[in-house]
Amino acid sequence: MPNQPRIPENIVVHLGAPDADVQNVTVGFADYIKNVASSEIYPTWPEEAIKANVLAQISVALNRVYTEYYRSFGRNFDITSSPAYDQTYVYQRDIFDNVSEIVDGIFDSYIRRMGSVEPLFAQFCDGVEVQCEGLRQWDSVRLAEEGLSYEEILRRFYGNDIEIVRNVPVENITESAPLLPLSEGDSGREVELIQTKLNRISANYPGIPKIFPVDGFFDTSTTNAVRKFQEVFGLTVDGIVGRATWYRINLAYNGVKQLSAITSEGLTVEELDTRYPGVLRVGASGPEVTAVQYYLAYISLFYNGVTSPMVDGDFGAGTEEAVKSYQRTFGLTESGEIDLLTWDSIENTYYGILENIPYEFESGIILPFPGRVLRTGVDGNDVRALQEYLNYISNTYPNIPRVNVDGDFGPSTAAAVRAFKEEFNLPGNPERVDAATWNAIINVYDDLYFGNIVRPDQFPGYEIS
């Protein structure tokens, strides 16, 4: 699942109960909500009641999409048309004009609990023939007639700790399962998600060992946890996270967190991305600021509307303008602050650019940060490039030891990274190469290659080239 929910361009509806042998239909998300609303409520109801009901219906649908509820069971659809399981959808029915207009105005909004990320599974019922813990439809009509707004109506049923998320981006959402199986030695956001989910599952299934630290590196402790999970849940025990294991972990996680229930435990930002440092704004400083400045500077090379900030670790006016330019370009709220939505979007844009760049070292050519933190135990062409850069720098700075250029991040590479950070007074873990460290290394390399000697007291403060 992505860090932040998105509105899907389309939703796949199964025209019956989950096990029924019926067809699936793919419809635009807004059109789906219009159909559900026209099937579940009356167009003569007060507008505030209609809005409250529509937002509940949107949140139910988005919860199914975001948690991949049915796909985690191996299904090839997002939601059913059955009110016994989800909400009523009548294939090819007529849509009420006023309902259509209301949906067009709010289909990119949803309900969530404060402090949680996922759309609330906003259970609802008619409140006459069927009773439930959530919104009672006929009671919502009465409350609207008494003059309550749709937000006040929703809080009556779901509590005062809910909020409405608005202007959610619309995207073509694909399945979350990685294209290639994850195994020991891999790293990245997908590994981090698996580690987070397995640790939470282990609270209910204590036989599954805890993974520490949760850092996006698929190490031996992750392999052991995956193997035990596979054993407990009757999967092939190989320690590899393929499609079947990925979705079984997702299903178990959704279950223990009750993400598809009105009483959900809730997903927090910290559970979804341990690298997100919290909101960054003018006055902030540190490696997290350096990282986002680096990403923005690189993105600016490919998107004319994005301005390049100084990569110096200080969030000043130039960085604020660069963030605003990014937000304008990608249709985000132009706040100049980096919240989780902006952080996630910047990372995804940067990673998307990387997918089209061949990662081969060539003398004098600067390669971008590879999108994964490099540390002991990882290997690949990005490690090989790192080793080439460090060896070139060591010709001028002998305190930085030379390493074998073999693409394996072993003890000697760790020692060279540590020595580089000591030489240039860089913060953070001394043996890991994140975006800020990579930026420092390539800038020193670039200056040395073209004849400029860099003094440590002049560092940092580079513009990306």
C-alpha positions in Angstrom: 0.0 0.0 0.0 1.2 3.5 -0.6 2.0 5.8 2.3 -1.0 8.0 1.8 -4.4 6.9 0.3 -5.1 8.0 -3.2 -8.4 8.2 -5.2 -8.2 5.4 -7.8 -9.1 6.3 -11.4 -11.1 3.1 -11.6 -12.4 0.5 -9.2 -13.1 -3.2 -10.0 -16.6 -4.3 -8.7 -17.6 -7.9 -8.3 -21.3 -8.1 -9.2 -22.3 -10.3 -6.3 -21.1 -11.9 -3.1 -17.3 -12.6 -2.9 -17.7 -16.3 -3.8 -20.4 -15.9 -6.4 -19.6 -16.9 -10.0 -20.4 -13.5 -11.5 -18.6 -11.0 -13.6 -16.4 -8.1 -12.6 -16.8 -4.6 -14.0 -14.3 -1.8 -14.0 -15.8 1.6 -13.6 -14.5 5.1 -12.8 -14.4 5.7 -9.1 -16.7 8.8 -9.1 -19.2 6.9 -11.3 -19.1 4.0 -8.8 -19.9 6.3 -5.9 -22.7 7.9 -7.9 -24.2 4.5 -8.5 -23.9 3.4 -4.8 -25.3 6.7 -3.6 -28.3 6.5 -6.0 -28.8 2.9 -4.8 -28.5 3.5 -1.1 -30.2 6.9 -0.5 -33.0 9.1 -1.8 -32.4 12.2 -3.9 -35.1 14.1 -2.0 -33.1 14.0 1.2 -31.5 17.2 2.5 -28.2 18.0 0.8 -26.2 17.8 4.1 -27.6 14.3 4.7 -26.7 13.2 1.2 -23.1 14.6 1.6 -22.7 12.7 4.9 -23.9 9.4 3.4 -21.7 9.9 0.3 -18.6 10.5 2.3 -19.3 7.3 4.3 -19.6 5.4 1.0 -16.4 6.9 -0.4 -14.5 5.9 2.8 -15.8 2.3 2.7 -14.7 2.0 -0.9 -11.3 3.6 -0.4 -10.7 1.4 2.7 -11.2 -1.7 0.5 -8.9 -0.3 -2.1 -6.2 1.0 0.3 -6.0 -2.2 2.4 -6.3 -4.4 -0.7 -8.9 -6.3 1.3 -10.1 -8.7 -1.4 -6.9 -8.9 -3.3 -5.2 -10.1 -0.1 -7.6 -13.1 -0.3 -6.4 -13.8 -3.9 -9.4 -12.1 -5.5 -9.1 -10.1 -8.7 -11.5 -7.3 -7.6 -11.6 -4.4 -5.2 -15.1 -4.5 -3.8 -18.4 -6.4 -4.2 -21.8 -5.1 -5.1 -23.4 -6.9 -2.1 -24.6 -4.8 0.8 -24.1 -7.8 3.0 -20.3 -7.4 2.6 -19.8 -3.9 1.3 -22.4 -1.5 -0.2 -25.1 -1.7 -2.9 -24.0 -1.3 -6.5 -26.6 -1.8 -9.3 -25.0 -2.4 -12.7 -26.1 0.2 -15.3 -28.7 1.8 -13.1 -29.8 5.4 -13.7 -28.1 8.1 -11.6 -29.9 11.0 -9.8 -28.8 14.4 -11.1 -28.5 16.1 -7.8 -26.6 13.1 -6.4 -24.2 13.2 -9.3 -23.5 16.9 -8.7 -22.8 16.3 -5.0 -20.5 13.4 -5.7 -18.5 15.5 -8.3 -17.8 18.0 -5.6 -16.6 15.6 -2.9 -15.5 12.3 -4.5 -11.8 13.2 -3.8 -12.4 13.4 0.0 -12.7 10.7 2.7 -13.1 10.2 6.5 -10.3 9.1 8.8 -9.5 9.0 12.5 -7.2 11.8 13.7 -3.7 10.4 13.9 -4.5 7.5 11.5 -3.7 7.3 7.8 -6.2 4.8 6.3 -9.7 5.7 5.2 -12.2 4.8 7.9 -14.3 1.8 7.2 -17.4 4.0 7.7 -20.0 1.3 8.4 -23.6 2.5 7.8 -27.1 1.1 7.9 -30.7 2.3 7.5 -31.2 2.5 11.3 -34.8 1.2 11.0 -34.7 -2.4 9.7 -31.0 -2.8 10.4 -29.0 -1.4 13.3 -25.2 -0.8 13.3 -22.4 1.0 15.2 -22.0 3.6 12.4 -24.1 6.0 10.4 -27.8 5.4 10.6 -29.2 6.8 7.3 -32.7 7.9 8.4 -31.3 9.5 11.5 -28.9 11.4 9.3 -31.9 12.8 7.5 -33.4 13.9 10.8 -30.2 15.6 11.9 -29.9 17.5 8.6 -33.5 18.7 8.9 -32.5 20.0 12.4 -29.8 22.1 10.7 -26.6 20.1 11.3 -23.9 20.2 8.6 -22.6 17.0 7.0 -19.5 17.1 9.2 -21.5 17.5 12.4 -23.7 14.6 11.3 -20.7 12.4 10.7 -19.2 13.2 14.1 -22.5 12.2 15.7 -22.1 8.7 14.4 -18.3 8.2 14.2 -17.1 10.4 17.1 -15.4 13.7 17.4 -12.0 12.2 16.6 -12.6 12.0 12.8 -11.5 14.5 10.2 -12.3 15.0 6.5 -9.3 14.7 4.1 -9.9 16.8 1.0 -8.3 17.3 -2.4 -6.8 13.8 -2.5 -4.8 13.1 -5.7 -6.4 10.8 -8.3 -4.0 8.1 -9.6 -3.9 4.9 -11.5 -3.4 2.6 -8.6 -1.8 -0.8 -9.2 -1.3 -3.8 -6.9 1.2 -3.3 -4.2 2.9 -6.7 -4.5 6.5 -6.3 -5.8 7.2 -7.3 -9.3 10.1 -9.5 -8.1 10.2 -11.5 -4.9 12.0 -9.9 -2.0 14.8 -11.9 -0.3 17.8 -11.5 1.9 20.1 -8.7 0.6 17.2 -6.6 -0.8 16.4 -3.2 0.6 13.9 -0.4 0.1 10.4 0.7 1.1 8.8 -2.6 0.3 11.1 -4.4 2.7 10.4 -1.7 5.4 6.7 -2.3 5.0 7.1 -6.1 5.4 9.3 -5.6 8.5 6.7 -3.2 10.1 3.8 -5.6 9.4 5.6 -8.7 10.6 6.5 -6.9 13.9 2.9 -6.0 14.5 1.6 -9.4 13.6 4.1 -11.0 16.0 2.3 -9.2 18.9 -0.6 -11.6 18.2 1.6 -14.5 17.0 4.5 -14.4 19.4 6.2 -17.3 17.7 7.2 -14.9 14.9 10.5 -13.2 16.0 10.7 -9.4 16.1 12.8 -7.7 13.5 15.2 -5.0 14.7 15.9 -2.5 13.4 13.1 -1.8 11.0 15.2 -0.1 8.4 14.3 -1.4 5.0 17.2 -3.9 4.8 16.3 -7.6 4.3 18.8 -9.2 6.7 18.9 -12.5 8.5 16.4 -11.4 11.2 13.9 -10.5 8.4 14.5 -13.9 6.7 13.9 -15.7 10.0 10.6 -13.7 10.7 9.4 -14.4 7.1 10.2 -18.1 7.5 8.3 -18.4 10.8 5.3 -16.5 9.4 5.2 -18.8 6.4 5.3 -21.8 8.8 2.5 -20.4 11.0 0.2 -19.6 8.0 0.8 -22.7 6.0 2.9 -21.3 3.2 6.0 -22.6 1.5 8.8 -22.0 4.0 11.6 -20.4 2.0 12.1 -17.0 3.6 11.3 -15.2 0.4 8.4 -12.7 0.1 6.8 -13.5 -3.2 3.2 -12.6 -4.2 1.5 -15.2 -2.0 3.5 -14.3 1.1 3.2 -10.6 0.5 -0.6 -10.8 0.4 -0.8 -13.2 3.3 1.2 -10.8 5.4 -1.1 -8.0 4.2 -4.2 -10.0 5.2 -2.9 -11.0 8.6 -1.8 -7.4 9.3 -5.2 -6.0 8.2 -6.8 -8.6 10.6 -4.8 -7.9 13.7 -5.1 -4.1 13.2 -8.8 -4.4 12.3 -8.3 -2.0 9.4 -11.5 -3.0 7.8 -13.6 -2.4 10.8 -15.1 0.8 12.3 -13.1 0.1 15.5 -9.8 -0.1 13.6 -6.6 0.2 15.6 -5.5 2.7 12.9 -2.4 3.1 10.8 0.1 5.8 11.9 2.5 7.7 9.8 5.4 6.2 11.7 4.3 2.6 10.8 4.3 3.4 7.1 7.6 5.1 6.7 10.3 5.2 9.4 12.3 7.6 7.2 9.7 10.4 7.2 10.9 12.9 9.8 7.7 14.8 10.4 6.7 18.1 8.8 9.7 20.1 7.5 9.3 23.9 7.1 11.4 27.1 7.2 13.8 26.9 10.0 14.4 23.2 9.9 17.8 21.8 9.3 19.7 18.5 9.2 20.2 15.4 6.9 16.5 15.1 6.2 16.4 18.6 4.8 19.5 17.8 2.8 17.9 14.7 1.4 14.7 16.5 0.2 16.8 19.3 -1.2 18.8 16.8 -3.2 15.7 15.1 -4.5 14.1 18.4 -5.5 17.4 19.6 -7.2 17.5 16.4 -9.2 13.8 16.5 -10.1 14.3 20.1 -11.4 16.5 18.7 -14.1 13.5 16.9 -15.6 10.6 19.2 -14.7 10.9 22.8 -15.8 8.3 24.0 -13.3 10.4 22.8 -10.3 13.1 25.1 -9.1 16.4 23.8 -7.6 17.3 24.7 -4.0 20.7 25.0 -2.5 21.6 21.5 -1.1 22.9 22.8 2.3 20.7 21.1 4.9 19.0 24.4 5.9 15.4 25.0 5.1 15.3 28.6 4.1 13.4 30.7 1.6 15.0 29.1 -1.4 13.9 25.6 -0.3 10.5 26.9 0.6 10.1 28.2 -3.0 11.4 25.0 -4.4 8.8 23.0 -2.4 6.0 25.4 -3.6 7.2 25.0 -7.2 7.1 21.2 -6.8 3.6 21.3 -5.2 2.3 23.6 -8.0 3.8 21.3 -10.7 2.3 18.1 -9.2 -1.1 19.5 -8.1 -0.5 19.5 -4.3 -1.6 22.1 -1.8 1.0 24.9 -2.2 2.0 25.3 1.4 5.8 25.4 1.1 6.0 22.8 3.9 6.9 19.1 3.5 4.1 17.0 5.0 3.9 13.3 4.5 1.9 13.7 1.2 4.6 16.0 -0.3 7.4 13.8 1.1 5.9 10.7 -0.4 5.2 12.4 -3.8 8.8 13.8 -4.0 10.3 10.3 -3.2 8.0 8.6 -5.7 8.8 11.1 -8.5 12.6 10.7 -7.8 12.4 6.9 -7.9 10.4 7.1 -11.1 13.2 9.1 -12.7 15.7 6.5 -11.5 13.9 3.7 -13.2 14.9 5.1 -16.6 18.6 5.7 -15.8 21.2 3.0 -16.6 23.3 2.6 -13.4 26.9 2.1 -14.8 29.9 4.1 -13.5 31.7 6.1 -16.1 34.7 8.3 -15.2 33.7 11.9 -14.6 29.9 11.2 -14.8 27.8 11.8 -11.7 25.2 9.2 -11.0 22.1 10.1 -8.8 21.5 8.6 -5.4 20.3 5.1 -6.1 17.1 5.4 -4.0 18.2 3.0 -1.3 20.4 3.5 1.7 23.7 1.6 1.1 25.2 -0.3 4.1 27.2 -3.4 4.9 25.7 -6.5 3.3 24.2 -4.9 0.1 25.6 -5.2 -3.3 25.1 -4.0 -6.9 26.1 -1.4 -9.5 25.3 1.4 -7.1 27.8 0.1 -4.6 30.4 -0.3 -7.4 29.9 3.4 -8.3 30.2 4.4 -4.7 33.5 2.5 -4.5 34.8 4.2 -7.6 33.9 7.7 -6.2 35.6 6.9 -2.9 38.8 5.6 -4.5 39.1 8.7 -6.6 38.6 11.0 -3.6 41.2 9.0 -1.6 43.9 10.1 -4.1 43.5 13.6 -2.6 42.5 12.6 1.0 44.7 9.7 2.1 42.8 9.3 5.3 40.1 7.7 3.2 41.3 4.1 2.5 41.0 2.6 -1.0 38.6 -0.3 -1.5 38.3 -3.1 -4.0 35.8 -2.2 -6.7 33.6 -5.3 -6.5 30.1 -4.0 -5.9 30.0 -5.6 -2.4 29.5 -3.3 0.5 31.8 -5.0 3.0 34.0 -3.9 5.9 36.5 -2.0 3.8 33.8 0.0 2.0 32.2 0.7 5.4 35.6 2.0 6.7 36.0 4.2 3.7 32.5 5.7 4.1 33.2 6.3 7.8 36.5 8.0 7.0 34.8 10.2 4.4 32.2 11.3 7.0 34.9 12.0 9.5 36.9 14.0 7.0 34.0 16.2 6.0 32.2 16.3 9.4 29.0 14.7 8.1 26.3 13.6 10.7 24.3 10.4 10.8 25.2 6.7 10.9 29.0 6.6 10.1 28.8 3.6 7.9 25.6 4.2 5.9 25.2 6.1 2.7 21.9 8.0 2.5 20.9 10.7 0.0 22.7 13.4 2.0 26.0 11.4 2.2 25.7 10.4 -1.5 25.3 14.1 -2.4 28.4 15.0 -0.4 30.5 12.2 -2.1 29.5 13.0 -5.6 30.1 16.7 -5.1 33.5 16.2 -3.7 34.3 13.8 -6.5 32.9 16.2 -9.1 35.1 19.1 -7.8 38.2 17.0 -7.6 37.7 15.5 -11.1 37.5 19.0 -12.6 40.4 20.4 -10.6 38.9 22.0 -7.6 40.3 21.0 -4.2 37.5 21.0 -1.6 38.4 22.0 2.0 36.3 20.3 4.7 35.6 23.7 6.3 33.9 24.8 3.0 31.6 21.8 3.1 28.5 21.5 2.7 26.7 23.9 0.5 26.8 22.5 -3.0 24.4 23.0 -5.9 23.6 19.8 -7.7 25.2 19.7 -11.1 
